[in-house]
């Protein structure tokens, strides 16, 4: 079922309820919103911007590591192994 139709149905049902029930719905929505916000704030989450910054740092670090590994392999190739 289309979510828009569900929203319309819920809105129509709420419009048909007495005013007291509509007030109760607003209170429940407000409290639920507060509960979700509190739960999310306890979850040690990062923003998308912070995630993107760290992803870029990791990408650059991997690129540098690849370059250094190639340089090391070239140096090891040039220097004969002494045992």
Order of alpha helices (4+ residues) and beta strands (2+ residues): alpha-alpha-alpha
